[in-house]
């Protein structure tokens, strides 16, 4: 899933930035939609 983007580190960093409370689920959904 993240390997397709080639930037899984960036996604993880953003999710851990401080928006991982409930954005974790929404972020993963957005990544798949991307």
Number of C-alpha atoms within 10 A of each C-alpha: 9 14 8 8 12 10 10 14 11 12 16 15 12 15 18 13 9 10 12 15 9 9 15 16 11 11 17 16 11 11 13 12 7 7
